[in-house]
Amino acid sequence: MTTWVLTDQPSAPALTPYDLRCEHLVAPLGIGTDRPRLSWRLASPVRGDRQDAFRVRLQRDDVQVWDSGWRTEEQTYVDHGGAPLTSLTDYVWRLEVRDAAGKVCEASTTFATGIFHPEEWQARWIEHDYDTDPYFEPPVDRKEPRSERSATLAAPRYYRRSFELAKPVARARVYATAHGLYQLNANGQRVGMDELTPGWTDYRYRLAYQTYDVGDLLREGENVLGAVLGEGWWSGYVGWDTRSQAHHYGKKPQLLAQLVVDHADGSRTVIATDSRWVERTGPLRFADLLMGESYDARLELGDWSSPGYDATDWAPAGDVGADLSTLVAASAEPVRVTEDLPAVKVEPRDPGRYIVDLGQNIAGRVRLRVRGAQNGDRIRLRHGEMLESDGELYTANLRTADATDYFVSAGGAEEYFEPMFTVHGFRYVEIDGYPGELTTADVTGRALHSNTPVAGRFECSDAGVNQLLSNIRWGQRGNFVSVPTDCPQRDERLGWTADAQIFLPTAAYQADVLTFFGNWLGDLAVAQTDEGAIPDVIPHLITGRHGTPAWADAATIVPWTLYRTYGDERVLRQAWPTMRRWVDYVHQANPDLIWRNRTSGHYGDWLQVGVRTDRDVLATAYFARSAELTAAAARVIGLDDEATAYGELRERIGAAFVREFVDAEGKVRGDTQTGYLLALAFGLLPDEFEQAAVKHLVADLERRGRSLTTGFAGVALLCPILAKYGHVELAYDLLHDDRYPSWGYSIRHGATTIWERWDGWTEENGFGPVAMNSFNHYSLGSVGAWLYGDVAGIDQAEDSVAFRELVIRPRPGGRLTWAEGAYDTPTGRVSTRWEIADGTFTLDVVIPPGATATVHVPTSDAESVRESRQSVAEQDGVEQLESADRALVCRVSSGRYSFTAQA
């Protein structure tokens, strides 16, 4: 298990490379490209240190296959430039970096390739043959609790294959996937720690396979490879109205696995799924992501995946062919259990029934210890995010998702139950039927999400703001489960596109999400219609809507944001056709450049409060933004003519926006906060209207008692725009506000994640509409990017990529007396800490090697600024620029700096 915290940097006296990656992953075992990108980060305590040159050498079996030679470049990545790599092969890559003084430091790591060529697969899809053996399962007590919906699910199957190895094992890898969900075993031990594999992609076009190292688990003689197979997204319930929303991709879970064993003498043994595998049901009676699981310990199979096991009563698996056309190598971090949360409170309700509080709303499951149960005793676990006023579990907002697990005891002195193929969004668990006394030591919550590396940290002097940041982080964790979902608890859990693009800047400050969103963009590309429209949800299921403003614009915003954050041009090259076709789709239907036609569902500024932002304003603003980003992408990838064409289109849309929606006083039609925010943030207003629009925005906030009305589309822009135009204290007032509607209101009422709606629960009305009321939704938490970028002050220049041109501009204000942040850029870690004490402002900054920074030291007296107790003008490596906006502006290179000034 990993813990979701920012890791320590290496501590070394000189320039040191660290965090070496292949295809942005740490030591991946099965990459899907023969020309991968190799990257690294740098750390150094030496001021002004930088990478003067680097060299990468790639080896296979101690034989060098590529040498980049010394390159006098500051970039911290290189694409493999030798002969194409081979399938099923382990590689070592060695990095040397040379600093400005000529000193060389080395580091190395490994990666392995996956299966590149279809003919290298010997595996065939296997499944249970329901047609010839529809009732094959051991006797079951028909009183087993089972909801009407979950009764339609097939019982998960257990598969095994026994085989002999006549030679010692030098290397062994298993390549596996499923139509459904699978978990592998080898010789009685679990293989890997991944959860909910193979994850969710659009299985009609893309199905990821995983690679695992099993060399330490195999031996000469008899061996067994086993798997448990469940429904998952393939044939289980997804989306709302679960009475009809199963079997989206297929009706039968299927397994595909190929074990490749290399022996010391150079020979190879391959064991693949085929009709020689056998299968049966077992203690796992049903399992569904939305409905829950049922486990009957009386039906356990013993050491079913170990050698020597008697499997004579198991049935042959059905061989259903070898169509592998959709297979792709897994390219993103897997779902993992990343943290255990012991229960903080157990409240008895009735005999044998308890309400358990984890103290934190999570996506995951419960590990339950059962003591003293009798054979056949049944325990039910129901999950919910909130409690009713009488202390009972609140489940109305789950809609048709049962979110209920069952455990049937075999009568052991101590038993443990933990589901395998389900995930719940919950803080509270009702445990009914528990024998004896339940204690907090018996219940552990297990947080489960895509294991994206932590990239950022933020903390400040205000406990409420820290809780807000915690809520944002937990919302991200709970909704990044294979895809960026809208909620983890009810019968939906879909990859809504607007939610994803709005939250992405915040998400990227907190975790390295390049591969996570890169994988998701693969599904977005295949979901684009022939006309160019983008569905509202990715992977595309359930909704029939395509091309909604702000939702479909994820097609341009997500790839551009990833490029600017991580600097990998390949994202834009892959996304360019989708970006271009999307903008053309809107343009063709709206030749007058006001986006009124082809607006699909057009949700406007979703869940705004008390106002209605003009939908033509919102749509046209996003049309302009998408055209701008498409032009920018074209420039990056060298399509100059296209860059010019889309750039001109963007200018014409902007002019049309002003003609249609902006009056002579700078008012934007509708006079709403979001209308002004979009116009200002997307650069749609001429200089003569900018300040007027800001005044109208501020006036609206003041009229409402400094209260927000923004929904999904506007909330991320609110504080940044106010701060940019000099209204920092107003932004802080909104941040600290705990009246309805505000972030603080939910915190004051116990929220530990971001709510979907401002009125999820209010003192006046209680719970909000049950038809749509998630208490774990990240969209309104998109203010998090402002905490990192403006409060901690970690940002990059407008023309910067991958944070190589940093802007360190903390904006003190509100109730804060100090704040600190850290962020792992692609080059290395940048950190800031500022404090105001006794009239003195202190700012400590660390800039990574290879980056430069423009530092704004806020002060009322520029002459008072000192760096390391000396005048700025006297310090090497510090260039004083013109003072501006009550700040002294300096330019610095890498290293540690400590500024002080009169506050």
ZAMARGU-4260 file (C-alpha; in steps of 0.2 Angstrom, whole numbers, plus 5000, padded with zeros to 4 digits):
<rodrens>
0) 5000/5000/5000 | 5006/5018/4996 | 5002/5034/5005 | 4996/5049/4995 | 5009/5062/5001
5) 5023/5071/4992 | 5039/5061/4992 | 5056/5067/4998 | 5068/5074/4986 | 5086/5067/4985
10) 5098/5076/4997 | 5115/5078/4988 | 5129/5091/4988 | 5128/5094/4969 | 5117/5092/4954
15) 5107/5075/4955 | 5095/5067/4943 | 5080/5058/4951 | 5063/5051/4947 | 5069/5043/4931
20) 5054/5037/4920 | 5050/5029/4904 | 5034/5035/4895 | 5031/5045/4911 | 5030/5029/4921
25) 5042/5023/4934 | 5050/5007/4929 | 5035/5001/4918 | 5035/4982/4914 | 5025/4983/4897
30) 5026/4999/4887 | 5017/4999/4870 | 5029/5009/4860 | 5046/5004/4852 | 5052/5022/4853
35) 5049/5028/4871 | 5052/5044/4879 | 5064/5044/4894 | 5063/5058/4907 | 5071/5064/4923
40) 5070/5077/4936 | 5085/5087/4944 | 5089/5093/4961 | 5103/5103/4968 | 5107/5114/4983
45) 5119/5125/4973 | 5113/5142/4968 | 5113/5144/4949 | 5116/5125/4946 | 5110/5118/4929
50) 5112/5104/4918 | 5125/5108/4905 | 5123/5092/4896 | 5116/5074/4897 | 5119/5057/4890
55) 5108/5042/4889 | 5113/5024/4886 | 5101/5010/4883 | 5106/4992/4886 | 5098/4975/4884
60) 5107/4960/4892 | 5122/4971/4895 | 5123/4975/4877 | 5122/4993/4872 | 5108/4996/4860
65) 5108/5015/4859 | 5119/5029/4865 | 5112/5047/4863 | 5130/5054/4865 | 5133/5070/4875
70) 5120/5083/4871 | 5122/5101/4877 | 5104/5104/4881 | 5094/5108/4896 | 5079/5098/4893
75) 5076/5084/4905 | 5069/5071/4892 | 5075/5062/4877 | 5065/5051/4864 | 5074/5034/4860
80) 5084/5037/4844 | 5091/5020/4841 | 5084/5005/4832 | 5066/5001/4836 | 5065/4991/4853
85) 5059/4973/4853 | 5044/4965/4861 | 5045/4956/4878 | 5062/4963/4882 | 5069/4971/4898
90) 5080/4986/4896 | 5091/4996/4907 | 5094/5015/4904 | 5108/5024/4911 | 5108/5043/4913
95) 5123/5055/4915 | 5121/5073/4918 | 5135/5086/4918 | 5133/5102/4928 | 5140/5119/4924
100) 5156/5115/4933 | 5159/5099/4923 | 5155/5087/4936 | 5145/5071/4931 | 5132/5062/4941
105) 5124/5046/4936 | 5108/5037/4938 | 5099/5021/4931 | 5083/5012/4930 | 5074/4999/4920
110) 5059/4996/4909 | 5052/4982/4899 | 5042/4982/4882 | 5025/4973/4880 | 5019/4963/4866
115) 5021/4973/4850 | 5015/4961/4837 | 4998/4951/4836 | 5007/4935/4830 | 5016/4935/4847
120) 5000/4932/4856 | 4995/4914/4859 | 4981/4918/4871 | 4963/4915/4867 | 4948/4922/4876
125) 4940/4911/4888 | 4923/4912/4897 | 4910/4901/4906 | 4900/4892/4893 | 4882/4896/4900
130) 4874/4889/4885 | 4880/4871/4888 | 4881/4872/4907 | 4869/4886/4913 | 4867/4880/4930
135) 4885/4875/4935 | 4888/4881/4953 | 4889/4872/4970 | 4874/4871/4981 | 4869/4888/4988
140) 4857/4893/5002 | 4843/4901/4991 | 4840/4913/5006 | 4856/4922/5002 | 4852/4941/5002
145) 4853/4948/4984 | 4844/4963/4977 | 4833/4961/4962 | 4845/4970/4951 | 4861/4961/4957
150) 4851/4944/4954 | 4853/4947/4936 | 4872/4947/4937 | 4882/4931/4934 | 4892/4924/4948
155) 4911/4928/4947 | 4921/4913/4940 | 4937/4906/4947 | 4949/4900/4933 | 4965/4890/4935
160) 4978/4881/4924 | 4991/4869/4931 | 5007/4867/4921 | 5025/4860/4923 | 5041/4869/4921
165) 5056/4858/4918 | 5069/4871/4919 | 5074/4885/4931 | 5065/4901/4929 | 5076/4916/4923
170) 5062/4928/4919 | 5043/4927/4919 | 5030/4939/4915 | 5011/4937/4913 | 5002/4948/4901
175) 4983/4949/4905 | 4967/4958/4903 | 4948/4954/4904 | 4931/4959/4897 | 4926/4963/4914
180) 4937/4964/4930 | 4951/4951/4934 | 4963/4947/4948 | 4977/4935/4946 | 4985/4922/4957
185) 5001/4912/4954 | 5005/4897/4965 | 4993/4903/4979 | 4999/4921/4980 | 4991/4936/4973
190) 5000/4944/4957 | 5003/4962/4959 | 4993/4975/4969 | 4982/4983/4955 | 4964/4984/4958
195) 4949/4984/4946 | 4960/4979/4931 | 4960/4982/4917 | 4952/4998/4921 | 4939/5007/4911
200) 4942/5011/4893 | 4930/5011/4878 | 4931/4993/4876 | 4924/4993/4858 | 4940/5002/4852
205) 4953/5001/4866 | 4956/4987/4879 | 4972/4989/4890 | 4982/4974/4895 | 4993/4973/4911
210) 5010/4966/4913 | 5016/4958/4929 | 5033/4950/4935 | 5030/4933/4942 | 5047/4926/4942
215) 5048/4925/4961 | 5032/4916/4962 | 5036/4901/4950 | 5047/4886/4952 | 5053/4870/4943
220) 5039/4857/4943 | 5021/4860/4945 | 5014/4878/4944 | 4997/4885/4944 | 4991/4902/4936
225) 4974/4907/4942 | 4961/4921/4940 | 4945/4928/4947 | 4934/4936/4934 | 4919/4948/4937
230) 4908/4959/4928 | 4915/4976/4930 | 4911/4990/4917 | 4910/4977/4904 | 4894/4968/4908
235) 4889/4976/4925 | 4879/4991/4929 | 4885/5008/4923 | 4876/5024/4924 | 4859/5028/4930
240) 4842/5018/4929 | 4851/5002/4933 | 4836/4992/4928 | 4842/4993/4910 | 4860/4999/4911
245) 4870/4983/4912 | 4878/4973/4898 | 4884/4989/4889 | 4899/4980/4880 | 4895/4962/4882
250) 4885/4949/4892 | 4899/4938/4898 | 4915/4942/4906 | 4930/4934/4897 | 4948/4932/4902
255) 4964/4933/4892 | 4981/4929/4899 | 4998/4924/4893 | 5013/4919/4904 | 5030/4920/4896
260) 5044/4911/4905 | 5062/4913/4900 | 5074/4900/4905 | 5093/4902/4909 | 5097/4891/4894
265) 5088/4904/4882 | 5073/4893/4879 | 5055/4900/4882 | 5039/4892/4889 | 5022/4900/4885
270) 5006/4896/4895 | 4991/4905/4888 | 4972/4905/4891 | 4964/4891/4881 | 4952/4877/4883
275) 4964/4868/4894 | 4960/4880/4908 | 4946/4875/4920 | 4934/4885/4930 | 4919/4886/4942
280) 4910/4897/4954 | 4916/4900/4972 | 4913/4910/4988 | 4911/4926/4978 | 4892/4925/4974
285) 4890/4942/4965 | 4900/4957/4962 | 4896/4974/4954 | 4904/4991/4954 | 4887/4999/4959
290) 4877/4986/4967 | 4891/4978/4979 | 4897/4961/4983 | 4891/4945/4992 | 4904/4933/4999
295) 4899/4916/5006 | 4914/4910/5016 | 4906/4893/5018 | 4910/4890/4999 | 4928/4894/5000
300) 4939/4884/4988 | 4954/4881/4999 | 4971/4883/4990 | 4963/4883/4973 | 4977/4892/4964
305) 4991/4882/4972 | 5000/4866/4965 | 4993/4849/4971 | 4975/4855/4972 | 4962/4843/4966
310) 4952/4852/4952 | 4944/4836/4945 | 4926/4844/4948 | 4930/4860/4939 | 4923/4862/4921
315) 4933/4866/4905 | 4933/4884/4901 | 4925/4889/4885 | 4936/4895/4871 | 4929/4910/4862
320) 4942/4914/4849 | 4957/4926/4848 | 4951/4943/4842 | 4964/4954/4849 | 4961/4969/4838
325) 4957/4981/4852 | 4972/4977/4864 | 4984/4991/4869 | 4997/4991/4882 | 4992/4999/4899
330) 4999/5017/4898 | 4993/5025/4914 | 4995/5021/4933 | 4984/5007/4939 | 4970/5009/4953
335) 4977/5004/4970 | 4973/5005/4988 | 4983/5020/4993 | 4978/5023/5011 | 4969/5014/5026
340) 4957/5024/5037 | 4953/5016/5054 | 4935/5019/5060 | 4934/5033/5071 | 4917/5030/5079
345) 4905/5015/5081 | 4887/5018/5086 | 4876/5004/5091 | 4858/5006/5084 | 4849/4990/5087
350) 4856/4973/5093 | 4869/4968/5080 | 4867/4984/5070 | 4879/4998/5070 | 4883/5014/5061
355) 4902/5016/5058 | 4910/5033/5054 | 4927/5033/5045 | 4929/5052/5048 | 4932/5054/5030
360) 4922/5053/5014 | 4931/5041/5002 | 4930/5030/4987 | 4934/5012/4991 | 4928/4998/5002
365) 4928/4991/5020 | 4939/4978/5027 | 4929/4970/5041 | 4935/4958/5055 | 4922/4946/5060
370) 4924/4937/5077 | 4913/4924/5085 | 4901/4922/5071 | 4891/4905/5068 | 4891/4895/5052
375) 4879/4904/5041 | 4878/4920/5050 | 4875/4935/5038 | 4882/4952/5039 | 4876/4966/5028
380) 4886/4982/5025 | 4877/4997/5018 | 4887/5012/5013 | 4882/5031/5013 | 4890/5048/5013
385) 4879/5056/5026 | 4868/5053/5040 | 4849/5058/5043 | 4845/5069/5057 | 4841/5054/5067
390) 4858/5047/5065 | 4853/5033/5052 | 4862/5031/5036 | 4857/5043/5022 | 4855/5033/5005
395) 4842/5042/4995 | 4856/5051/4984 | 4862/5034/4979 | 4847/5033/4968 | 4847/5015/4961
400) 4864/5010/4967 | 4863/4997/4981 | 4881/5000/4987 | 4878/4985/4998 | 4890/4971/5003
405) 4886/4954/5011 | 4896/4942/5021 | 4891/4925/5026 | 4902/4917/5039 | 4909/4900/5039
410) 4910/4900/5058 | 4928/4903/5060 | 4935/4911/5076 | 4941/4926/5066 | 4937/4930/5048
415) 4940/4944/5037 | 4929/4951/5023 | 4935/4963/5010 | 4926/4965/4993 | 4936/4963/4977
420) 4926/4970/4962 | 4916/4984/4969 | 4920/5002/4975 | 4909/5013/4985 | 4908/5031/4989
425) 4905/5033/5007 | 4910/5039/5024 | 4898/5029/5035 | 4894/5011/5035 | 4879/5002/5042
430) 4884/4985/5048 | 4869/4974/5052 | 4869/4956/5058 | 4886/4957/5067 | 4889/4945/5081
435) 4895/4951/5097 | 4901/4969/5100 | 4908/4979/5085 | 4923/4990/5089 | 4933/5003/5079
440) 4947/4990/5077 | 4936/4979/5067 | 4932/4991/5053 | 4945/4999/5041 | 4941/5010/5026
445) 4952/5007/5011 | 4954/5022/4999 | 4955/5016/4982 | 4959/5026/4966 | 4971/5028/4951
450) 4989/5029/4959 | 4994/5045/4951 | 5010/5051/4959 | 5008/5065/4971 | 5015/5081/4964
455) 5010/5096/4975 | 5008/5101/4993 | 4999/5116/5001 | 4997/5122/5018 | 4993/5139/5027
460) 4989/5147/5043 | 4970/5145/5042 | 4963/5129/5047 | 4947/5132/5036 | 4958/5134/5020
465) 4968/5118/5024 | 4952/5109/5026 | 4946/5115/5009 | 4962/5109/5001 | 4960/5092/5010
470) 4942/5091/5003 | 4948/5095/4986 | 4962/5082/4987 | 4950/5069/4993 | 4937/5073/4980
475) 4951/5071/4967 | 4956/5054/4974 | 4938/5048/4975 | 4934/5052/4957 | 4950/5047/4949
480) 4946/5029/4948 | 4952/5023/4931 | 4943/5038/4923 | 4939/5056/4929 | 4922/5053/4936
485) 4909/5065/4942 | 4904/5055/4958 | 4909/5038/4966 | 4893/5034/4975 | 4877/5035/4965
490) 4872/5026/4949 | 4882/5037/4938 | 4901/5038/4940 | 4903/5044/4922 | 4918/5054/4914
495) 4909/5070/4911 | 4919/5081/4900 | 4916/5098/4908 | 4920/5092/4925 | 4937/5085/4919
500) 4943/5101/4909 | 4937/5113/4923 | 4946/5103/4937 | 4962/5098/4927 | 4973/5113/4932
505) 4969/5110/4950 | 4972/5091/4948 | 4989/5094/4939 | 4995/5104/4954 | 4991/5090/4966
510) 4996/5074/4956 | 5005/5069/4940 | 4990/5066/4929 | 4998/5066/4912 | 4996/5047/4909
515) 4979/5047/4917 | 4972/5060/4906 | 4982/5055/4891 | 4973/5038/4892 | 4957/5046/4894
520) 4960/5057/4878 | 4962/5041/4869 | 4944/5037/4873 | 4939/5055/4869 | 4946/5053/4851
525) 4937/5037/4847 | 4921/5044/4853 | 4921/5059/4842 | 4907/5058/4829 | 4910/5058/4810
530) 4904/5076/4810 | 4917/5081/4824 | 4906/5082/4839 | 4912/5076/4856 | 4900/5066/4868
535) 4896/5073/4885 | 4904/5058/4894 | 4920/5049/4890 | 4921/5034/4889 | 4905/5036/4879
540) 4890/5028/4887 | 4872/5032/4893 | 4870/5049/4886 | 4865/5053/4868 | 4871/5071/4869
545) 4886/5077/4858 | 4894/5094/4857 | 4888/5103/4872 | 4897/5120/4875 | 4911/5119/4889
550) 4908/5100/4889 | 4914/5096/4872 | 4928/5109/4873 | 4937/5097/4884 | 4944/5091/4866
555) 4955/5107/4865 | 4957/5112/4883 | 4963/5095/4891 | 4977/5092/4878 | 4983/5110/4878
560) 4983/5110/4897 | 4993/5094/4898 | 5005/5101/4885 | 5008/5117/4895 | 5010/5108/4911
565) 5021/5093/4906 | 5029/5099/4889 | 5026/5083/4879 | 5022/5089/4862 | 5016/5071/4858
570) 5000/5075/4867 | 4996/5089/4854 | 5001/5079/4839 | 4989/5065/4844 | 4975/5077/4849
575) 4977/5089/4834 | 4965/5080/4823 | 4952/5079/4836 | 4954/5098/4841 | 4953/5103/4823
580) 4938/5093/4819 | 4929/5099/4835 | 4931/5118/4831 | 4926/5115/4812 | 4910/5106/4818
585) 4905/5122/4828 | 4911/5134/4815 | 4901/5125/4801 | 4885/5126/4810 | 4888/5144/4816
590) 4895/5154/4801 | 4890/5171/4810 | 4902/5165/4824 | 4889/5166/4838 | 4887/5148/4844
595) 4868/5146/4844 | 4867/5130/4834 | 4873/5113/4838 | 4873/5116/4857 | 4866/5099/4861
600) 4861/5098/4880 | 4868/5115/4883 | 4869/5115/4902 | 4875/5133/4904 | 4885/5137/4920
605) 4879/5121/4928 | 4873/5123/4946 | 4875/5141/4947 | 4866/5150/4961 | 4851/5161/4959
610) 4856/5168/4941 | 4856/5161/4924 | 4871/5165/4913 | 4866/5169/4895 | 4870/5152/4886
615) 4875/5161/4870 | 4888/5171/4879 | 4895/5155/4887 | 4895/5145/4871 | 4903/5158/4861
620) 4916/5162/4874 | 4921/5143/4873 | 4920/5143/4854 | 4933/5157/4855 | 4944/5148/4868
625) 4944/5132/4858 | 4949/5141/4842 | 4963/5149/4851 | 4970/5133/4858 | 4968/5124/4842
630) 4979/5138/4834 | 4991/5137/4848 | 4993/5118/4846 | 4996/5120/4827 | 5010/5132/4830
635) 5018/5120/4842 | 5018/5106/4830 | 5023/5116/4815 | 5007/5118/4806 | 5010/5136/4802
640) 4995/5138/4789 | 4983/5130/4801 | 4989/5141/4815 | 4986/5157/4805 | 4969/5151/4800
645) 4963/5146/4817 | 4971/5161/4825 | 4961/5173/4813 | 4945/5163/4817 | 4948/5166/4835
650) 4950/5185/4832 | 4934/5185/4822 | 4925/5176/4835 | 4931/5188/4848 | 4925/5203/4838
655) 4908/5195/4836 | 4907/5192/4854 | 4910/5210/4858 | 4897/5216/4845 | 4884/5204/4851
660) 4886/5204/4869 | 4895/5219/4876 | 4887/5236/4878 | 4895/5253/4878 | 4897/5252/4897
665) 4906/5236/4896 | 4892/5226/4902 | 4891/5208/4896 | 4874/5202/4892 | 4866/5194/4907
670) 4876/5204/4919 | 4882/5188/4929 | 4898/5184/4937 | 4902/5170/4926 | 4898/5180/4910
675) 4911/5193/4915 | 4923/5179/4921 | 4923/5170/4904 | 4925/5186/4894 | 4940/5192/4905
680) 4948/5175/4907 | 4947/5171/4888 | 4954/5188/4883 | 4938/5192/4874 | 4937/5211/4879
685) 4946/5225/4871 | 4957/5236/4883 | 4944/5249/4884 | 4931/5237/4891 | 4942/5226/4902
690) 4942/5238/4918 | 4923/5241/4915 | 4919/5223/4915 | 4929/5221/4931 | 4920/5234/4939
695) 4903/5226/4934 | 4909/5210/4941 | 4915/5217/4958 | 4898/5227/4959 | 4888/5211/4957
700) 4898/5203/4971 | 4896/5218/4982 | 4877/5219/4979 | 4876/5201/4985 | 4886/5204/5001
705) 4902/5198/4993 | 4894/5181/4989 | 4896/5170/4973 | 4884/5164/4961 | 4896/5154/4950
710) 4892/5136/4944 | 4904/5124/4936 | 4910/5135/4922 | 4913/5150/4932 | 4920/5145/4949
715) 4938/5141/4944 | 4940/5158/4937 | 4932/5168/4951 | 4947/5171/4963 | 4961/5171/4949
720) 4952/5185/4939 | 4948/5195/4955 | 4967/5194/4960 | 4973/5197/4943 | 4964/5214/4942
725) 4969/5220/4960 | 4954/5213/4970 | 4964/5201/4981 | 4955/5205/4997 | 4938/5201/4988
730) 4945/5185/4983 | 4950/5181/5000 | 4933/5186/5007 | 4925/5173/4996 | 4938/5160/5001
735) 4935/5163/5020 | 4916/5164/5018 | 4906/5151/5027 | 4889/5158/5023 | 4878/5149/5010
740) 4884/5148/4996 | 4902/5145/4999 | 4916/5132/5001 | 4916/5136/5019 | 4898/5133/5022
745) 4900/5114/5018 | 4915/5114/5029 | 4906/5122/5043 | 4893/5108/5041 | 4906/5094/5042
750) 4911/5091/5023 | 4927/5081/5020 | 4925/5082/5001 | 4918/5094/4989 | 4900/5094/4986
755) 4892/5093/4969 | 4880/5107/4973 | 4881/5122/4984 | 4865/5117/4992 | 4869/5099/4994
760) 4863/5102/5012 | 4857/5118/5020 | 4851/5123/5037 | 4834/5128/5030 | 4830/5114/5018
765) 4841/5099/5024 | 4846/5088/5009 | 4846/5095/4992 | 4837/5086/4977 | 4839/5067/4978
770) 4839/5066/4959 | 4857/5074/4959 | 4866/5077/4975 | 4883/5070/4977 | 4894/5074/4992
775) 4910/5069/4983 | 4912/5079/4967 | 4927/5089/4962 | 4921/5103/4950 | 4917/5116/4963
780) 4934/5112/4970 | 4943/5120/4955 | 4948/5134/4966 | 4962/5123/4971 | 4973/5130/4957
785) 4972/5147/4964 | 4978/5141/4981 | 4994/5134/4973 | 4996/5148/4959 | 4991/5164/4969
790) 4991/5160/4987 | 5007/5150/4988 | 5012/5159/4972 | 5018/5145/4961 | 5014/5148/4943
795) 5022/5150/4926 | 5024/5163/4913 | 5011/5164/4899 | 5023/5158/4886 | 5031/5145/4897
800) 5029/5127/4895 | 5033/5114/4908 | 5036/5127/4921 | 5053/5132/4914 | 5049/5150/4916
805) 5042/5151/4934 | 5032/5166/4941 | 5033/5166/4960 | 5020/5179/4965 | 5012/5175/4982
810) 4997/5186/4985 | 4995/5188/5004 | 4978/5193/5011 | 4963/5188/5021 | 4966/5180/5037
815) 4982/5171/5032 | 4999/5175/5041 | 5008/5162/5031 | 5007/5149/5017 | 5018/5137/5009
820) 5018/5126/4994 | 5028/5114/4984 | 5026/5107/4966 | 5035/5094/4956 | 5037/5102/4939
825) 5044/5091/4925 | 5061/5099/4928 | 5061/5097/4947 | 5053/5103/4963 | 5049/5121/4966
830) 5044/5127/4983 | 5038/5143/4992 | 5035/5148/5010 | 5029/5166/5015 | 5025/5173/5032
835) 5021/5190/5039 | 5026/5193/5057 | 5030/5209/5066 | 5028/5219/5051 | 5041/5209/5040
840) 5036/5199/5025 | 5048/5184/5022 | 5048/5173/5007 | 5058/5157/5005 | 5059/5150/4987
845) 5068/5135/4979 | 5069/5135/4960 | 5074/5118/4952 | 5089/5117/4941 | 5085/5121/4923
850) 5071/5133/4927 | 5072/5152/4930 | 5059/5162/4940 | 5052/5180/4940 | 5049/5183/4959
855) 5037/5196/4965 | 5041/5201/4983 | 5025/5210/4990 | 5030/5225/5000 | 5025/5243/5003
860) 5044/5248/5002 | 5054/5241/4988 | 5070/5248/4996 | 5067/5237/5011 | 5069/5221/5002
865) 5084/5210/5006 | 5089/5193/5000 | 5099/5182/5012 | 5101/5198/5023 | 5109/5208/5009
870) 5103/5221/4996 | 5096/5213/4981 | 5107/5223/4970 | 5122/5215/4979 | 5117/5197/4977
875) 5124/5186/4963 | 5111/5177/4953 | 5098/5190/4958 | 5093/5202/4944 | 5082/5216/4950
880) 5068/5221/4938 | 5056/5236/4939 | 5045/5237/4954 | 5026/5235/4950 | 5010/5233/4959
885) 5017/5235/4977 | 5030/5222/4974 | 5049/5221/4970 | 5051/5211/4955 | 5067/5200/4953
890) 5073/5187/4941 | 5083/5172/4948 | 5090/5156/4942 | 5089/5139/4951 | 5093/5138/4969
895) 5087/5143/4986 | 5083/5161/4990 | 5076/5170/5006 | 5068/5187/5004 | 5063/5199/5017
900) 5054/5215/5016 | 5043/5228/5025 | 5025/5221/5024
</rodrens>
